[in-house]
Amino acid sequence: MSEEDQPERVMYKIICSDCGQEAEVPFKPDGVRPVYCRECYRKHKPPRRQSYRRDRY
């Protein structure tokens, strides 16, 4: 599917629960959980777990 064939993504305006800045998100907030702007989301996002791969040889 090319970009031309994909439907336009609906964006929802929000007020960041942390800094109060207006932002847009690609999902409809449920009103129960906090919603963050991009910058604050990065601060609140848990760090990614490192997966340790062992070589089989």
PDB file of N, CA, C, O and CB in Angstrom:
ATOM      1  N   MET A   1       0.839  -1.180   0.000  1.00  0.00           N
ATOM      2  CA  MET A   1       0.000   0.000   0.000  1.00  0.00           C
ATOM      3  C   MET A   1       0.887   1.247   0.000  1.00  0.00           C
ATOM      4  O   MET A   1       1.786   1.376   0.831  1.00  0.00           O
ATOM      5  CB  MET A   1      -0.956  -0.004   1.220  1.00  0.00           C
ATOM      6  N   SER A   2       0.634   2.142  -0.915  1.00  0.00           N
ATOM      7  CA  SER A   2       1.422   3.365  -0.958  1.00  0.00           C
ATOM      8  C   SER A   2       0.830   4.401  -0.012  1.00  0.00           C
ATOM      9  O   SER A   2      -0.284   4.242   0.488  1.00  0.00           O
ATOM     10  CB  SER A   2       1.490   3.919  -2.393  1.00  0.00           C
ATOM     11  N   GLU A   3       1.588   5.459   0.223  1.00  0.00           N
ATOM     12  CA  GLU A   3       1.106   6.526   1.110  1.00  0.00           C
ATOM     13  C   GLU A   3      -0.188   7.134   0.587  1.00  0.00           C
ATOM     14  O   GLU A   3      -1.038   7.559   1.370  1.00  0.00           O
ATOM     15  CB  GLU A   3       2.172   7.619   1.263  1.00  0.00           C
ATOM     16  N   GLU A   4      -0.339   7.176  -0.724  1.00  0.00           N
ATOM     17  CA  GLU A   4      -1.534   7.758  -1.327  1.00  0.00           C
ATOM     18  C   GLU A   4      -2.775   6.928  -1.028  1.00  0.00           C
ATOM     19  O   GLU A   4      -3.877   7.473  -0.954  1.00  0.00           O
ATOM     20  CB  GLU A   4      -1.351   7.893  -2.831  1.00  0.00           C
ATOM     21  N   ASP A   5      -2.614   5.615  -0.853  1.00  0.00           N
ATOM     22  CA  ASP A   5      -3.737   4.717  -0.605  1.00  0.00           C
ATOM     23  C   ASP A   5      -4.156   4.678   0.855  1.00  0.00           C
ATOM     24  O   ASP A   5      -5.263   4.239   1.167  1.00  0.00           O
ATOM     25  CB  ASP A   5      -3.389   3.332  -1.059  1.00  0.00           C
ATOM     26  N   GLN A   6      -3.295   5.128   1.750  1.00  0.00           N
ATOM     27  CA  GLN A   6      -3.593   5.046   3.174  1.00  0.00           C
ATOM     28  C   GLN A   6      -4.527   6.174   3.594  1.00  0.00           C
ATOM     29  O   GLN A   6      -4.378   7.310   3.144  1.00  0.00           O
ATOM     30  CB  GLN A   6      -2.301   5.092   3.997  1.00  0.00           C
ATOM     31  N   PRO A   7      -5.493   5.857   4.461  1.00  0.00           N
ATOM     32  CA  PRO A   7      -6.379   6.921   4.945  1.00  0.00           C
ATOM     33  C   PRO A   7      -5.593   7.917   5.803  1.00  0.00           C
ATOM     34  O   PRO A   7      -4.597   7.560   6.432  1.00  0.00           O
ATOM     35  CB  PRO A   7      -7.559   6.322   5.758  1.00  0.00           C
ATOM     36  N   GLU A   8      -6.051   9.157   5.819  1.00  0.00           N
ATOM     37  CA  GLU A   8      -5.385  10.188   6.611  1.00  0.00           C
ATOM     38  C   GLU A   8      -5.528   9.862   8.093  1.00  0.00           C
ATOM     39  O   GLU A   8      -6.612   9.500   8.551  1.00  0.00           O
ATOM     40  CB  GLU A   8      -5.970  11.592   6.301  1.00  0.00           C
ATOM     41  N   ARG A   9      -4.452   9.986   8.830  1.00  0.00           N
ATOM     42  CA  ARG A   9      -4.466   9.683  10.259  1.00  0.00           C
ATOM     43  C   ARG A   9      -5.198  10.787  11.010  1.00  0.00           C
ATOM     44  O   ARG A   9      -4.911  11.971  10.833  1.00  0.00           O
ATOM     45  CB  ARG A   9      -3.027   9.517  10.804  1.00  0.00           C
ATOM     46  N   VAL A  10      -6.136  10.388  11.842  1.00  0.00           N
ATOM     47  CA  VAL A  10      -6.888  11.349  12.645  1.00  0.00           C
ATOM     48  C   VAL A  10      -6.048  11.710  13.861  1.00  0.00           C
ATOM     49  O   VAL A  10      -5.560  10.829  14.569  1.00  0.00           O
ATOM     50  CB  VAL A  10      -8.281  10.775  13.071  1.00  0.00           C
ATOM     51  N   MET A  11      -5.883  13.004  14.101  1.00  0.00           N
ATOM     52  CA  MET A  11      -5.122  13.477  15.247  1.00  0.00           C
ATOM     53  C   MET A  11      -6.075  14.182  16.203  1.00  0.00           C
ATOM     54  O   MET A  11      -7.015  14.852  15.778  1.00  0.00           O
ATOM     55  CB  MET A  11      -3.967  14.425  14.805  1.00  0.00           C
ATOM     56  N   TYR A  12      -5.819  14.022  17.503  1.00  0.00           N
ATOM     57  CA  TYR A  12      -6.663  14.618  18.538  1.00  0.00           C
ATOM     58  C   TYR A  12      -5.861  15.646  19.316  1.00  0.00           C
ATOM     59  O   TYR A  12      -4.735  15.378  19.736  1.00  0.00           O
ATOM     60  CB  TYR A  12      -7.226  13.533  19.491  1.00  0.00           C
ATOM     61  N   LYS A  13      -6.439  16.816  19.503  1.00  0.00           N
ATOM     62  CA  LYS A  13      -5.770  17.870  20.280  1.00  0.00           C
ATOM     63  C   LYS A  13      -5.893  17.539  21.760  1.00  0.00           C
ATOM     64  O   LYS A  13      -6.952  17.135  22.241  1.00  0.00           O
ATOM     65  CB  LYS A  13      -6.383  19.279  19.974  1.00  0.00           C
ATOM     66  N   ILE A  14      -4.790  17.720  22.466  1.00  0.00           N
ATOM     67  CA  ILE A  14      -4.754  17.453  23.908  1.00  0.00           C
ATOM     68  C   ILE A  14      -4.008  18.584  24.603  1.00  0.00           C
ATOM     69  O   ILE A  14      -3.330  19.389  23.964  1.00  0.00           O
ATOM     70  CB  ILE A  14      -4.078  16.079  24.212  1.00  0.00           C
ATOM     71  N   ILE A  15      -4.144  18.629  25.900  1.00  0.00           N
ATOM     72  CA  ILE A  15      -3.321  19.481  26.749  1.00  0.00           C
ATOM     73  C   ILE A  15      -2.457  18.519  27.556  1.00  0.00           C
ATOM     74  O   ILE A  15      -2.978  17.651  28.256  1.00  0.00           O
ATOM     75  CB  ILE A  15      -4.196  20.446  27.685  1.00  0.00           C
ATOM     76  N   CYS A  16      -1.146  18.669  27.460  1.00  0.00           N
ATOM     77  CA  CYS A  16      -0.217  17.771  28.139  1.00  0.00           C
ATOM     78  C   CYS A  16      -0.496  17.761  29.640  1.00  0.00           C
ATOM     79  O   CYS A  16      -0.613  18.813  30.270  1.00  0.00           O
ATOM     80  CB  CYS A  16       1.243  18.188  27.863  1.00  0.00           C
ATOM     81  N   SER A  17      -0.599  16.566  30.197  1.00  0.00           N
ATOM     82  CA  SER A  17      -0.872  16.409  31.628  1.00  0.00           C
ATOM     83  C   SER A  17       0.297  16.850  32.492  1.00  0.00           C
ATOM     84  O   SER A  17       0.136  17.053  33.695  1.00  0.00           O
ATOM     85  CB  SER A  17      -1.212  14.969  31.936  1.00  0.00           C
ATOM     86  N   ASP A  18       1.479  17.002  31.889  1.00  0.00           N
ATOM     87  CA  ASP A  18       2.666  17.370  32.658  1.00  0.00           C
ATOM     88  C   ASP A  18       2.965  18.869  32.549  1.00  0.00           C
ATOM     89  O   ASP A  18       3.019  19.572  33.559  1.00  0.00           O
ATOM     90  CB  ASP A  18       3.873  16.558  32.181  1.00  0.00           C
ATOM     91  N   CYS A  19       3.159  19.351  31.319  1.00  0.00           N
ATOM     92  CA  CYS A  19       3.598  20.744  31.154  1.00  0.00           C
ATOM     93  C   CYS A  19       2.482  21.704  30.758  1.00  0.00           C
ATOM     94  O   CYS A  19       2.678  22.919  30.797  1.00  0.00           O
ATOM     95  CB  CYS A  19       4.681  20.808  30.122  1.00  0.00           C
ATOM     96  N   GLY A  20       1.318  21.186  30.378  1.00  0.00           N
ATOM     97  CA  GLY A  20       0.200  22.041  30.012  1.00  0.00           C
ATOM     98  C   GLY A  20       0.227  22.550  28.583  1.00  0.00           C
ATOM     99  O   GLY A  20      -0.642  23.326  28.183  1.00  0.00           O
ATOM    100  N   GLN A  21       1.217  22.120  27.807  1.00  0.00           N
ATOM    101  CA  GLN A  21       1.346  22.550  26.417  1.00  0.00           C
ATOM    102  C   GLN A  21       0.297  21.855  25.550  1.00  0.00           C
ATOM    103  O   GLN A  21      -0.040  20.695  25.788  1.00  0.00           O
ATOM    104  CB  GLN A  21       2.767  22.255  25.887  1.00  0.00           C
ATOM    105  N   GLU A  22      -0.217  22.565  24.546  1.00  0.00           N
ATOM    106  CA  GLU A  22      -1.152  21.965  23.599  1.00  0.00           C
ATOM    107  C   GLU A  22      -0.366  21.079  22.642  1.00  0.00           C
ATOM    108  O   GLU A  22       0.729  21.442  22.212  1.00  0.00           O
ATOM    109  CB  GLU A  22      -1.952  23.059  22.822  1.00  0.00           C
ATOM    110  N   ALA A  23      -0.921  19.921  22.309  1.00  0.00           N
ATOM    111  CA  ALA A  23      -0.252  18.986  21.406  1.00  0.00           C
ATOM    112  C   ALA A  23      -1.313  18.161  20.691  1.00  0.00           C
ATOM    113  O   ALA A  23      -2.506  18.298  20.962  1.00  0.00           O
ATOM    114  CB  ALA A  23       0.745  18.064  22.180  1.00  0.00           C
ATOM    115  N   GLU A  24      -0.869  17.304  19.774  1.00  0.00           N
ATOM    116  CA  GLU A  24      -1.770  16.397  19.074  1.00  0.00           C
ATOM    117  C   GLU A  24      -1.251  14.983  19.227  1.00  0.00           C
ATOM    118  O   GLU A  24      -0.044  14.743  19.220  1.00  0.00           O
ATOM    119  CB  GLU A  24      -1.906  16.778  17.577  1.00  0.00           C
ATOM    120  N   VAL A  25      -2.183  14.046  19.366  1.00  0.00           N
ATOM    121  CA  VAL A  25      -1.830  12.633  19.496  1.00  0.00           C
ATOM    122  C   VAL A  25      -2.662  11.828  18.500  1.00  0.00           C
ATOM    123  O   VAL A  25      -3.755  12.253  18.127  1.00  0.00           O
ATOM    124  CB  VAL A  25      -2.062  12.123  20.959  1.00  0.00           C
ATOM    125  N   PRO A  26      -2.154  10.664  18.060  1.00  0.00           N
ATOM    126  CA  PRO A  26      -2.859   9.864  17.055  1.00  0.00           C
ATOM    127  C   PRO A  26      -3.882   8.895  17.649  1.00  0.00           C
ATOM    128  O   PRO A  26      -4.210   7.891  17.017  1.00  0.00           O
ATOM    129  CB  PRO A  26      -1.863   9.090  16.243  1.00  0.00           C
ATOM    130  N   PHE A  27      -4.383   9.173  18.831  1.00  0.00           N
ATOM    131  CA  PHE A  27      -5.388   8.321  19.470  1.00  0.00           C
ATOM    132  C   PHE A  27      -6.337   9.201  20.262  1.00  0.00           C
ATOM    133  O   PHE A  27      -5.990  10.320  20.640  1.00  0.00           O
ATOM    134  CB  PHE A  27      -4.725   7.250  20.392  1.00  0.00           C
ATOM    135  N   LYS A  28      -7.534   8.693  20.512  1.00  0.00           N
ATOM    136  CA  LYS A  28      -8.517   9.458  21.272  1.00  0.00           C
ATOM    137  C   LYS A  28      -8.274   9.213  22.755  1.00  0.00           C
ATOM    138  O   LYS A  28      -8.420   8.080  23.215  1.00  0.00           O
ATOM    139  CB  LYS A  28      -9.976   9.069  20.869  1.00  0.00           C
ATOM    140  N   PRO A  29      -7.911  10.236  23.513  1.00  0.00           N
ATOM    141  CA  PRO A  29      -7.678  10.061  24.951  1.00  0.00           C
ATOM    142  C   PRO A  29      -8.943   9.562  25.643  1.00  0.00           C
ATOM    143  O   PRO A  29     -10.053   9.958  25.290  1.00  0.00           O
ATOM    144  CB  PRO A  29      -7.209  11.386  25.590  1.00  0.00           C
ATOM    145  N   ASP A  30      -8.761   8.684  26.638  1.00  0.00           N
ATOM    146  CA  ASP A  30      -9.923   8.113  27.329  1.00  0.00           C
ATOM    147  C   ASP A  30     -10.375   8.954  28.516  1.00  0.00           C
ATOM    148  O   ASP A  30     -11.421   8.676  29.102  1.00  0.00           O
ATOM    149  CB  ASP A  30      -9.606   6.712  27.799  1.00  0.00           C
ATOM    150  N   GLY A  31      -9.602   9.982  28.883  1.00  0.00           N
ATOM    151  CA  GLY A  31      -9.990  10.839  29.993  1.00  0.00           C
ATOM    152  C   GLY A  31      -9.627  10.284  31.352  1.00  0.00           C
ATOM    153  O   GLY A  31      -9.799  10.963  32.365  1.00  0.00           O
ATOM    154  N   VAL A  32      -9.126   9.059  31.393  1.00  0.00           N
ATOM    155  CA  VAL A  32      -8.759   8.416  32.654  1.00  0.00           C
ATOM    156  C   VAL A  32      -7.245   8.488  32.867  1.00  0.00           C
ATOM    157  O   VAL A  32      -6.775   8.829  33.953  1.00  0.00           O
ATOM    158  CB  VAL A  32      -9.235   6.944  32.673  1.00  0.00           C
ATOM    159  N   ARG A  33      -6.501   8.167  31.829  1.00  0.00           N
ATOM    160  CA  ARG A  33      -5.040   8.162  31.923  1.00  0.00           C
ATOM    161  C   ARG A  33      -4.469   9.497  31.470  1.00  0.00           C
ATOM    162  O   ARG A  33      -5.075  10.182  30.646  1.00  0.00           O
ATOM    163  CB  ARG A  33      -4.446   7.020  31.083  1.00  0.00           C
ATOM    164  N   PRO A  34      -3.306   9.874  32.002  1.00  0.00           N
ATOM    165  CA  PRO A  34      -2.679  11.127  31.572  1.00  0.00           C
ATOM    166  C   PRO A  34      -2.206  11.018  30.125  1.00  0.00           C
ATOM    167  O   PRO A  34      -1.856   9.935  29.656  1.00  0.00           O
ATOM    168  CB  PRO A  34      -1.495  11.487  32.495  1.00  0.00           C
ATOM    169  N   VAL A  35      -2.201  12.136  29.433  1.00  0.00           N
ATOM    170  CA  VAL A  35      -1.730  12.205  28.051  1.00  0.00           C
ATOM    171  C   VAL A  35      -0.645  13.267  28.000  1.00  0.00           C
ATOM    172  O   VAL A  35      -0.811  14.361  28.540  1.00  0.00           O
ATOM    173  CB  VAL A  35      -2.902  12.529  27.045  1.00  0.00           C
ATOM    174  N   TYR A  36       0.472  12.941  27.347  1.00  0.00           N
ATOM    175  CA  TYR A  36       1.631  13.823  27.337  1.00  0.00           C
ATOM    176  C   TYR A  36       1.980  14.292  25.932  1.00  0.00           C
ATOM    177  O   TYR A  36       1.697  13.611  24.946  1.00  0.00           O
ATOM    178  CB  TYR A  36       2.820  13.124  27.953  1.00  0.00           C
ATOM    179  N   CYS A  37       2.605  15.474  25.854  1.00  0.00           N
ATOM    180  CA  CYS A  37       3.182  15.933  24.595  1.00  0.00           C
ATOM    181  C   CYS A  37       4.405  15.049  24.319  1.00  0.00           C
ATOM    182  O   CYS A  37       4.807  14.256  25.170  1.00  0.00           O
ATOM    183  CB  CYS A  37       3.572  17.475  24.655  1.00  0.00           C
ATOM    184  N   ARG A  38       4.979  15.188  23.149  1.00  0.00           N
ATOM    185  CA  ARG A  38       6.104  14.330  22.750  1.00  0.00           C
ATOM    186  C   ARG A  38       7.275  14.416  23.740  1.00  0.00           C
ATOM    187  O   ARG A  38       7.840  13.398  24.137  1.00  0.00           O
ATOM    188  CB  ARG A  38       6.585  14.717  21.346  1.00  0.00           C
ATOM    189  N   GLU A  39       7.624  15.638  24.128  1.00  0.00           N
ATOM    190  CA  GLU A  39       8.774  15.828  25.024  1.00  0.00           C
ATOM    191  C   GLU A  39       8.522  15.200  26.397  1.00  0.00           C
ATOM    192  O   GLU A  39       9.387  14.504  26.929  1.00  0.00           O
ATOM    193  CB  GLU A  39       9.084  17.327  25.184  1.00  0.00           C
ATOM    194  N   CYS A  40       7.350  15.441  26.967  1.00  0.00           N
ATOM    195  CA  CYS A  40       7.040  14.890  28.291  1.00  0.00           C
ATOM    196  C   CYS A  40       6.859  13.378  28.234  1.00  0.00           C
ATOM    197  O   CYS A  40       7.186  12.680  29.194  1.00  0.00           O
ATOM    198  CB  CYS A  40       5.777  15.544  28.859  1.00  0.00           C
ATOM    199  N   TYR A  41       6.341  12.862  27.114  1.00  0.00           N
ATOM    200  CA  TYR A  41       6.199  11.415  26.958  1.00  0.00           C
ATOM    201  C   TYR A  41       7.565  10.745  27.070  1.00  0.00           C
ATOM    202  O   TYR A  41       7.708   9.709  27.719  1.00  0.00           O
ATOM    203  CB  TYR A  41       5.536  11.070  25.600  1.00  0.00           C
ATOM    204  N   ARG A  42       8.564  11.344  26.434  1.00  0.00           N
ATOM    205  CA  ARG A  42       9.922  10.780  26.502  1.00  0.00           C
ATOM    206  C   ARG A  42      10.437  10.746  27.941  1.00  0.00           C
ATOM    207  O   ARG A  42      11.153   9.821  28.325  1.00  0.00           O
ATOM    208  CB  ARG A  42      10.888  11.596  25.620  1.00  0.00           C
ATOM    209  N   LYS A  43      10.070  11.761  28.740  1.00  0.00           N
ATOM    210  CA  LYS A  43      10.515  11.798  30.142  1.00  0.00           C
ATOM    211  C   LYS A  43       9.824  10.723  30.965  1.00  0.00           C
ATOM    212  O   LYS A  43      10.429  10.164  31.879  1.00  0.00           O
ATOM    213  CB  LYS A  43      10.246  13.179  30.756  1.00  0.00           C
ATOM    214  N   HIS A  44       8.566  10.425  30.657  1.00  0.00           N
ATOM    215  CA  HIS A  44       7.776   9.482  31.453  1.00  0.00           C
ATOM    216  C   HIS A  44       7.870   8.042  30.961  1.00  0.00           C
ATOM    217  O   HIS A  44       7.513   7.113  31.686  1.00  0.00           O
ATOM    218  CB  HIS A  44       6.338   9.908  31.457  1.00  0.00           C
ATOM    219  N   LYS A  45       8.346   7.854  29.736  1.00  0.00           N
ATOM    220  CA  LYS A  45       8.420   6.519  29.155  1.00  0.00           C
ATOM    221  C   LYS A  45       9.452   5.691  29.908  1.00  0.00           C
ATOM    222  O   LYS A  45      10.569   6.160  30.128  1.00  0.00           O
ATOM    223  CB  LYS A  45       8.770   6.590  27.651  1.00  0.00           C
ATOM    224  N   PRO A  46       9.102   4.460  30.310  1.00  0.00           N
ATOM    225  CA  PRO A  46      10.090   3.632  30.999  1.00  0.00           C
ATOM    226  C   PRO A  46      11.242   3.293  30.057  1.00  0.00           C
ATOM    227  O   PRO A  46      11.030   3.151  28.852  1.00  0.00           O
ATOM    228  CB  PRO A  46       9.438   2.340  31.539  1.00  0.00           C
ATOM    229  N   PRO A  47      12.444   3.164  30.583  1.00  0.00           N
ATOM    230  CA  PRO A  47      13.584   2.836  29.726  1.00  0.00           C
ATOM    231  C   PRO A  47      13.395   1.465  29.092  1.00  0.00           C
ATOM    232  O   PRO A  47      12.808   0.566  29.693  1.00  0.00           O
ATOM    233  CB  PRO A  47      14.898   2.875  30.529  1.00  0.00           C
ATOM    234  N   ARG A  48      13.894   1.320  27.881  1.00  0.00           N
ATOM    235  CA  ARG A  48      13.785   0.033  27.193  1.00  0.00           C
ATOM    236  C   ARG A  48      14.711  -0.971  27.853  1.00  0.00           C
ATOM    237  O   ARG A  48      15.841  -0.657  28.228  1.00  0.00           O
ATOM    238  CB  ARG A  48      14.119   0.173  25.688  1.00  0.00           C
ATOM    239  N   ARG A  49      14.205  -2.174  27.982  1.00  0.00           N
ATOM    240  CA  ARG A  49      15.031  -3.238  28.559  1.00  0.00           C
ATOM    241  C   ARG A  49      16.022  -3.711  27.520  1.00  0.00           C
ATOM    242  O   ARG A  49      15.682  -3.882  26.349  1.00  0.00           O
ATOM    243  CB  ARG A  49      14.161  -4.421  29.062  1.00  0.00           C
ATOM    244  N   GLN A  50      17.225  -3.917  27.950  1.00  0.00           N
ATOM    245  CA  GLN A  50      18.246  -4.444  27.065  1.00  0.00           C
ATOM    246  C   GLN A  50      18.078  -5.950  26.990  1.00  0.00           C
ATOM    247  O   GLN A  50      17.991  -6.621  28.018  1.00  0.00           O
ATOM    248  CB  GLN A  50      19.671  -4.060  27.550  1.00  0.00           C
ATOM    249  N   SER A  51      18.033  -6.473  25.798  1.00  0.00           N
ATOM    250  CA  SER A  51      17.980  -7.927  25.676  1.00  0.00           C
ATOM    251  C   SER A  51      19.393  -8.397  25.358  1.00  0.00           C
ATOM    252  O   SER A  51      20.027  -7.928  24.413  1.00  0.00           O
ATOM    253  CB  SER A  51      16.949  -8.389  24.567  1.00  0.00           C
ATOM    254  N   TYR A  52      19.853  -9.302  26.140  1.00  0.00           N
ATOM    255  CA  TYR A  52      21.207  -9.807  25.969  1.00  0.00           C
ATOM    256  C   TYR A  52      21.152 -11.098  25.172  1.00  0.00           C
ATOM    257  O   TYR A  52      20.619 -12.111  25.624  1.00  0.00           O
ATOM    258  CB  TYR A  52      21.899 -10.030  27.338  1.00  0.00           C
ATOM    259  N   ARG A  53      21.717 -11.034  23.975  1.00  0.00           N
ATOM    260  CA  ARG A  53      21.767 -12.219  23.128  1.00  0.00           C
ATOM    261  C   ARG A  53      23.086 -12.917  23.332  1.00  0.00           C
ATOM    262  O   ARG A  53      24.146 -12.292  23.350  1.00  0.00           O
ATOM    263  CB  ARG A  53      21.569 -11.857  21.646  1.00  0.00           C
ATOM    264  N   ARG A  54      23.008 -14.183  23.481  1.00  0.00           N
ATOM    265  CA  ARG A  54      24.238 -14.965  23.592  1.00  0.00           C
ATOM    266  C   ARG A  54      24.531 -15.584  22.241  1.00  0.00           C
ATOM    267  O   ARG A  54      23.629 -16.066  21.556  1.00  0.00           O
ATOM    268  CB  ARG A  54      24.122 -16.061  24.696  1.00  0.00           C
ATOM    269  N   ASP A  55      25.769 -15.567  21.874  1.00  0.00           N
ATOM    270  CA  ASP A  55      26.151 -16.258  20.645  1.00  0.00           C
ATOM    271  C   ASP A  55      26.066 -17.748  20.888  1.00  0.00           C
ATOM    272  O   ASP A  55      26.417 -18.237  21.962  1.00  0.00           O
ATOM    273  CB  ASP A  55      27.578 -15.852  20.180  1.00  0.00           C
ATOM    274  N   ARG A  56      25.607 -18.452  19.900  1.00  0.00           N
ATOM    275  CA  ARG A  56      25.460 -19.898  20.067  1.00  0.00           C
ATOM    276  C   ARG A  56      26.746 -20.635  19.740  1.00  0.00           C
ATOM    277  O   ARG A  56      26.797 -21.859  19.865  1.00  0.00           O
ATOM    278  CB  ARG A  56      24.335 -20.418  19.191  1.00  0.00           C
ATOM    279  N   TYR A  57      27.764 -19.939  19.333  1.00  0.00           N
ATOM    280  CA  TYR A  57      28.999 -20.620  18.939  1.00  0.00           C
ATOM    281  C   TYR A  57      30.054 -20.489  19.982  1.00  0.00           C
ATOM    282  O   TYR A  57      31.159 -21.004  19.811  1.00  0.00           O
ATOM    283  CB  TYR A  57      29.515 -20.084  17.638  1.00  0.00           C
TER     284      TYR A  57
END
